[in-house]
Amino acid sequence: MTVERTVVITGASGGIGRAAARLFAEQGANVALLARGQAGLDAAAAEVEEAGGRALALPTDVADYAQVEAAAKATESTFGPIDVWVNVAFTSVFAPFTEIGPEEFKRVTEVSYLGFVHGTRVALNSMLPRNAGSIVQVGSALGDRSIPLQSAYCGAKHAVNGFTSSVRTELLHRKSRVHITVVQMPAVNTPQFSWVLSRLPNHPQPVPPIYQPEVAARAVVHAADHPRRKQYYVGASTVATILGNRVAPALLDRYLARTGFDSQQTGDKASPDRVNNLWQPADGRRGHDYGAHGVFDDQAAARSPQTELARHPALTATALAGTALGAAAVLRGIRRRVSS
C-alpha cells in the first residue's frame, strides 16, 4: 500500500522510532526524522529512502520547544502539511531514586515527558487549522505499573498518559477530527540498554518477555492508520501487567521489591567506560550508528499474537479475555513466589 503522507517521528535514530520510520517509508510516506545523533539520523534517512519513502533528517533535542517547532516548520516547508506525528524520544537513568541527581531526574523528565508535550503542541498547531491529523504517543506498560530502578522514566510515562487523556477530551469537546492515541509497549530490544545512564553493577536489560522493535513499530503504524481508539496494547505481557496492577497492586509491589532489581540486569558486569546518552547523543561520541536493535536479538520475539489479534476490532475482546486469563495465572504464580 502506497500512502503519500507526511510523518514526523521523534527519537527516529534508533529503536522503535527507527523501525517505524522504515515501515512508514514502505507505504511511500515522507518521513521527517528527529533525534540528536547525526550518525543515527543519517543511517535512518538512508533506510527510509531505500524503503521507498522520502527522508528529512533534522537534528533535534525534543526537550527544547524551539528546536521542535523549528523541525516542524522545516518539515512542512519540505514536504507540506504534517499528517502523522509520532512521539518516541526518551532517555532514562537506571538507578535507585536516591542515586539519581536532581539535574539528571529533571533531564529525563524534560526529554521523556515534556518532549511529548512539545511534540503534541507543535503537531496540533499544524493539524487543528486543517481539522485533520493523527498523533501517536509511544507509551509503556511502566506508565501504569511502575518498577524499581526506573523512577524518572516511570514518572514520565505516567505523566504522558495523564496529559494525553486530557488533550483527548479537549479534542472530543471541540468535535475535532484530529486524533491522539497511545501505544503501550512491553520490553523491547532497543539500543537503550547499551546507552542508558546506569549505576547498576551489571549490564541493564529489559525484563522478559522481550519483543523486537518491529513488533512495536507495526503497532505504531496501525495506530496512526486507526487513531480513534484511546490506546493500543503491544504484547500479552503489557496487558497482563496493566490488568494485574488493577487487580492486585500491593501484591505486585512486594513481588517487584523482591525480583525487580535482579530482573533488570544481566549476569555480566557493567563496562566501566560504557557510553550514556543523557546529556549528549551516544552515536555522536562513538561515531557509529546503533540501529534499531539492541543486543538481545537471541531473546527477542519477532511477533506478538496478542498484538496481531488486537488490530482487528472483532477479535479484540477475545484477545483481552485470553490475556486476562493469563494475567490471573501470572498473579497466582506471583502470590506463590511472594508467600514462599
Backbone torsions as a table, in degrees:
resi	resn	phi	psi	omega
1	MET	NA	128.0	177.8
2	THR	-102.7	123.7	180.0
3	VAL	-126.8	108.6	-179.5
4	GLU	-86.6	90.9	179.3
5	ARG	-139.5	168.0	-178.3
6	THR	-107.9	124.8	-176.3
7	VAL	-121.7	134.7	173.5
8	VAL	-112.2	132.1	179.3
9	ILE	-128.1	121.9	172.6
10	THR	-88.3	153.6	-175.8
11	GLY	65.0	35.9	-170.9
12	ALA	-85.4	-3.4	-175.7
13	SER	-83.1	-11.8	-177.8
14	GLY	-157.7	170.1	171.1
15	GLY	59.5	-138.5	-175.8
16	ILE	-62.5	-42.4	179.7
17	GLY	-60.3	-41.5	179.9
18	ARG	-64.8	-44.9	-179.4
19	ALA	-67.3	-38.7	178.7
20	ALA	-65.8	-37.4	178.6
21	ALA	-59.0	-41.1	178.4
22	ARG	-63.0	-43.0	-177.6
23	LEU	-67.9	-41.0	176.1
24	PHE	-62.7	-38.6	179.7
25	ALA	-64.0	-36.6	178.0
26	GLU	-63.3	-23.1	175.7
27	GLN	-84.4	-3.4	-179.7
28	GLY	89.4	17.8	-175.9
29	ALA	-78.1	156.5	165.0
30	ASN	-85.2	126.7	-173.3
31	VAL	-122.8	117.1	172.9
32	ALA	-91.7	125.1	-173.5
33	LEU	-107.2	117.5	-179.0
34	LEU	-113.1	127.5	175.2
35	ALA	-170.7	173.9	-178.9
36	ARG	-90.1	-35.3	-171.2
37	GLY	-82.9	123.4	-176.3
38	GLN	-68.7	-39.5	-178.4
39	ALA	-61.4	-45.6	178.5
40	GLY	-65.9	-39.7	178.6
41	LEU	-63.1	-45.3	-179.5
42	ASP	-61.5	-42.5	-180.0
43	ALA	-68.3	-39.9	178.1
44	ALA	-63.9	-41.1	178.8
45	ALA	-61.9	-41.2	178.6
46	ALA	-62.9	-39.5	178.8
47	GLU	-66.3	-39.7	178.3
48	VAL	-61.1	-46.6	-179.9
49	GLU	-63.5	-41.2	-179.7
50	GLU	-65.3	-32.5	-178.1
51	ALA	-80.7	-7.7	176.2
52	GLY	111.8	3.1	177.7
53	GLY	-101.7	-180.0	172.4
54	ARG	-111.6	137.2	-172.8
55	ALA	-115.6	147.5	172.0
56	LEU	-136.7	110.2	-178.9
57	ALA	-89.9	123.6	-175.0
58	LEU	-129.1	98.9	176.7
59	PRO	-57.4	120.0	-172.3
60	THR	-148.4	133.7	168.9
61	ASP	-99.8	110.4	-172.7
62	VAL	-68.6	-13.1	176.0
63	ALA	-70.2	-16.1	-178.8
64	ASP	-104.5	108.9	-176.5
65	TYR	-58.4	-39.6	-178.3
66	ALA	-60.6	-38.3	177.8
67	GLN	-67.1	-39.3	178.5
68	VAL	-65.5	-43.6	178.4
69	GLU	-61.8	-42.6	178.8
70	ALA	-63.7	-37.7	178.6
71	ALA	-64.7	-40.0	178.7
72	ALA	-64.4	-41.9	179.3
73	LYS	-64.1	-41.3	178.4
74	ALA	-64.1	-38.1	178.3
75	THR	-61.8	-48.7	-177.7
76	GLU	-69.5	-31.3	176.8
77	SER	-66.5	-33.8	-177.5
78	THR	-87.2	-45.4	-170.8
79	PHE	-112.0	-17.9	-173.6
80	GLY	101.6	-169.5	-174.1
81	PRO	-55.5	144.4	-180.0
82	ILE	-81.5	125.1	179.6
83	ASP	-95.7	-37.0	-177.2
84	VAL	-135.8	134.0	174.0
85	TRP	-123.2	125.2	-179.0
86	VAL	-116.3	117.6	176.6
87	ASN	-93.5	116.3	-179.7
88	VAL	-126.5	-34.1	-168.0
89	ALA	-53.8	135.9	176.6
90	PHE	-157.8	166.6	168.1
91	THR	-143.3	170.5	-175.6
92	SER	-158.5	170.9	172.3
93	VAL	-132.2	126.0	176.1
94	PHE	-95.4	103.7	-179.2
95	ALA	-174.7	158.1	169.9
96	PRO	-59.3	149.1	-177.7
97	PHE	-52.8	-39.4	-177.2
98	THR	-69.8	-10.6	177.8
99	GLU	-106.1	9.0	176.0
100	ILE	-103.9	122.3	-178.6
101	GLY	-70.4	156.1	-179.8
102	PRO	-56.9	-41.0	-179.7
103	GLU	-70.3	-33.1	176.6
104	GLU	-66.8	-44.3	179.3
105	PHE	-62.9	-41.8	178.5
106	LYS	-61.6	-42.4	-179.1
107	ARG	-62.3	-45.2	177.9
108	VAL	-59.3	-43.7	-179.3
109	THR	-64.5	-40.4	-178.7
110	GLU	-66.1	-37.4	-179.9
111	VAL	-81.3	-51.3	-168.0
112	SER	-83.3	-19.6	173.9
113	TYR	-112.9	-60.1	-177.4
114	LEU	-64.7	-27.6	174.1
115	GLY	-59.3	-37.8	176.1
116	PHE	-69.9	-38.8	177.6
117	VAL	-62.8	-47.1	179.6
118	HIS	-61.2	-46.2	-179.9
119	GLY	-61.8	-42.2	179.6
120	THR	-64.3	-43.0	-179.5
121	ARG	-61.5	-47.2	-178.8
122	VAL	-65.1	-40.8	178.2
123	ALA	-62.2	-43.6	180.0
124	LEU	-65.2	-35.9	177.0
125	ASN	-58.4	-33.3	179.6
126	SER	-83.8	-38.3	-169.8
127	MET	-87.0	-37.1	-174.2
128	LEU	-61.7	-42.5	178.1
129	PRO	-60.6	-28.3	179.0
130	ARG	-92.6	-10.3	-178.3
131	ASN	56.1	43.6	-179.2
132	ALA	-159.5	145.0	175.7
133	GLY	139.6	162.7	-179.3
134	SER	-132.9	135.8	174.9
135	ILE	-116.8	127.9	179.9
136	VAL	-116.9	120.6	175.4
137	GLN	-97.3	125.3	175.2
138	VAL	-86.0	105.3	-177.9
139	GLY	-98.3	-156.3	-176.2
140	SER	-159.7	150.4	170.8
141	ALA	-57.0	-25.6	179.8
142	LEU	-73.8	-6.6	172.4
143	GLY	-80.5	-9.8	173.1
144	ASP	-111.0	-41.1	-177.1
145	ARG	-123.1	102.9	-179.6
146	SER	-71.3	155.4	177.3
147	ILE	-129.8	163.1	178.6
148	PRO	-69.0	160.3	174.3
149	LEU	75.4	-0.5	179.7
150	GLN	-135.0	44.7	-174.9
151	SER	-62.4	-39.7	-178.0
152	ALA	-68.6	-45.4	-180.0
153	TYR	-65.8	-46.3	-179.6
154	CYS	-61.9	-41.6	177.8
155	GLY	-60.7	-41.5	179.6
156	ALA	-65.3	-42.3	-178.5
157	LYS	-69.1	-35.9	172.6
158	HIS	-60.9	-42.5	-179.0
159	ALA	-64.6	-39.7	178.3
160	VAL	-59.4	-42.9	179.0
161	ASN	-61.0	-46.9	-178.7
162	GLY	-65.4	-44.1	179.1
163	PHE	-61.1	-45.5	-177.0
164	THR	-65.3	-40.3	177.9
165	SER	-60.8	-39.9	178.7
166	SER	-64.0	-47.7	179.4
167	VAL	-61.9	-39.8	-179.1
168	ARG	-60.2	-43.6	-179.6
169	THR	-66.0	-33.6	177.0
170	GLU	-67.3	-39.5	177.0
171	LEU	-65.5	-39.7	177.2
172	LEU	-63.6	-40.1	-179.7
173	HIS	-59.7	-40.6	-178.3
174	ARG	-89.1	7.8	179.1
175	LYS	53.9	40.6	-178.2
176	SER	-77.2	149.2	173.3
177	ARG	-95.7	12.5	168.4
178	VAL	-87.8	131.8	-174.9
179	HIS	-120.7	149.5	178.3
180	ILE	-135.3	132.1	-177.3
181	THR	-140.4	160.7	179.5
182	VAL	-118.9	136.4	174.2
183	VAL	-110.0	110.5	-175.9
184	GLN	-85.7	121.8	-170.9
185	MET	-100.6	153.8	170.8
186	PRO	-90.2	-163.7	171.5
187	ALA	-69.8	128.7	-174.9
188	VAL	-126.6	141.3	-179.1
189	ASN	-79.1	80.1	178.4
190	THR	-113.6	168.3	-179.8
191	PRO	-68.5	-6.4	-175.1
192	GLN	-55.4	-31.5	-176.1
193	PHE	-75.0	-11.5	174.4
194	SER	-97.0	-17.1	-176.5
195	TRP	-125.3	-3.1	178.7
196	VAL	-68.0	145.4	174.0
197	LEU	-67.1	118.6	-176.0
198	SER	-129.9	135.7	172.8
199	ARG	-112.8	22.0	176.9
200	LEU	-82.6	149.4	-179.3
201	PRO	-67.3	-30.1	-179.5
202	ASN	-112.4	167.8	-179.2
203	HIS	-62.0	130.2	179.2
204	PRO	-69.6	152.3	178.5
205	GLN	-145.4	156.8	172.4
206	PRO	-71.5	149.3	179.3
207	VAL	-77.9	118.4	-178.8
208	PRO	-58.5	152.3	4.9
209	PRO	-76.7	148.1	-175.4
210	ILE	-111.2	141.7	179.2
211	TYR	-119.7	151.9	175.9
212	GLN	-73.4	152.5	-178.5
213	PRO	-60.9	-24.8	178.4
214	GLU	-65.7	-31.3	175.5
215	VAL	-61.6	-46.4	178.5
216	ALA	-65.8	-40.2	-177.3
217	ALA	-64.7	-38.9	177.8
218	ARG	-61.4	-37.3	177.9
219	ALA	-68.2	-36.9	178.3
220	VAL	-63.1	-47.1	-179.5
221	VAL	-64.4	-40.8	177.9
222	HIS	-62.8	-41.7	179.1
223	ALA	-64.2	-36.7	176.9
224	ALA	-65.0	-34.4	179.0
225	ASP	-79.0	-26.2	-177.1
226	HIS	-133.8	71.0	-169.2
227	PRO	-87.1	4.1	-174.6
228	ARG	-71.8	-26.1	179.2
229	ARG	-70.8	145.4	-178.9
230	LYS	-60.5	-44.8	179.7
231	GLN	-159.1	160.7	176.4
232	TYR	-120.8	145.7	176.0
233	TYR	-109.3	132.3	178.2
234	VAL	-109.8	120.2	177.5
235	GLY	88.6	137.3	178.3
236	ALA	-60.3	-29.8	-179.3
237	SER	-66.0	-33.3	177.8
238	THR	-65.5	-47.6	-180.0
239	VAL	-63.9	-43.5	-179.5
240	ALA	-62.9	-39.6	179.7
241	THR	-64.9	-46.9	-177.2
242	ILE	-67.7	-45.6	178.8
243	LEU	-65.6	-42.0	179.5
244	GLY	-61.5	-37.7	179.7
245	ASN	-68.1	-32.2	178.1
246	ARG	-71.0	-31.0	-176.6
247	VAL	-86.2	-42.9	-172.2
248	ALA	-142.8	64.8	-177.6
249	PRO	-63.0	-37.9	-179.0
250	ALA	-66.0	-37.4	177.3
251	LEU	-63.1	-42.6	178.3
252	LEU	-66.9	-33.8	174.7
253	ASP	-55.7	-50.3	-177.6
254	ARG	-66.6	-39.3	179.9
255	TYR	-63.9	-45.8	-178.7
256	LEU	-70.4	-32.3	175.2
257	ALA	-61.2	-32.7	-178.7
258	ARG	-84.1	-37.8	-170.1
259	THR	-112.6	-17.3	-168.3
260	GLY	-68.5	-22.4	179.2
261	PHE	-77.4	-50.3	-177.7
262	ASP	-69.3	-35.6	-174.8
263	SER	-69.9	-14.5	179.6
264	GLN	-100.3	15.2	178.8
265	GLN	-137.3	142.8	172.7
266	THR	-80.1	-177.2	176.5
267	GLY	-85.8	0.0	-177.0
268	ASP	-95.0	136.2	178.0
269	LYS	-64.7	143.2	178.5
270	ALA	-67.9	139.8	178.3
271	SER	-70.3	134.3	-178.9
272	PRO	-66.3	-20.3	-179.3
273	ASP	-109.8	23.4	-179.4
274	ARG	-62.7	142.8	-179.2
275	VAL	-81.3	154.6	170.2
276	ASN	-138.5	155.9	-172.9
277	ASN	-112.2	21.3	-176.3
278	LEU	-62.2	-47.0	-174.8
279	TRP	-104.4	-30.2	-179.1
280	GLN	-133.9	150.0	178.9
281	PRO	-63.9	137.7	-178.0
282	ALA	-65.5	-40.2	-176.8
283	ASP	-71.9	-20.4	177.5
284	GLY	-67.7	-36.3	-179.0
285	ARG	-84.1	-35.7	-179.6
286	ARG	-87.5	-14.5	175.1
287	GLY	69.1	22.8	177.4
288	HIS	-140.3	165.0	-176.4
289	ASP	-90.7	130.1	179.4
290	TYR	-84.6	-21.4	179.7
291	GLY	77.3	-169.5	-177.6
292	ALA	-84.8	-30.7	-173.1
293	HIS	-95.1	149.1	170.9
294	GLY	-89.9	-153.8	-173.8
295	VAL	-99.8	13.3	-175.1
296	PHE	-112.9	35.5	-179.4
297	ASP	-57.9	-36.0	-175.8
298	ASP	-73.2	-11.7	179.9
299	GLN	-110.7	-6.3	-169.7
300	ALA	-96.8	138.5	178.7
301	ALA	-85.2	138.4	-178.7
302	ALA	-87.8	-11.3	-180.0
303	ARG	-140.7	159.2	175.5
304	SER	-133.7	105.2	179.3
305	PRO	-55.8	-40.4	179.6
306	GLN	-59.8	-42.9	-178.3
307	THR	-67.4	-38.6	177.8
308	GLU	-62.6	-43.2	178.8
309	LEU	-64.3	-39.9	-175.2
310	ALA	-67.5	-15.8	177.5
311	ARG	-70.6	-19.8	-175.3
312	HIS	-107.6	113.8	-175.2
313	PRO	-52.7	-38.7	-177.5
314	ALA	-66.5	-23.0	-177.2
315	LEU	-102.9	-4.6	-175.2
316	THR	-61.2	-43.7	-179.1
317	ALA	-61.2	-40.7	178.0
318	THR	-63.2	-42.8	179.8
319	ALA	-62.8	-43.9	-179.2
320	LEU	-67.0	-39.8	179.8
321	ALA	-62.5	-44.5	178.8
322	GLY	-63.4	-40.5	179.2
323	THR	-68.9	-34.9	177.7
324	ALA	-61.8	-40.7	176.4
325	LEU	-63.6	-40.0	176.5
326	GLY	-63.0	-40.4	178.7
327	ALA	-62.1	-40.5	178.6
328	ALA	-62.3	-40.5	178.3
329	ALA	-65.8	-39.8	177.5
330	VAL	-61.5	-43.9	-179.5
331	LEU	-63.1	-37.6	177.3
332	ARG	-63.2	-41.2	177.5
333	GLY	-64.7	-39.6	179.0
334	ILE	-63.7	-42.8	178.9
335	ARG	-57.9	-41.8	179.7
336	ARG	-64.7	-39.6	-178.2
337	ARG	-70.5	-40.3	-178.7
338	VAL	-68.3	-37.2	-177.0
339	SER	-82.6	-10.6	-177.6
340	SER	-80.7	NA	NA
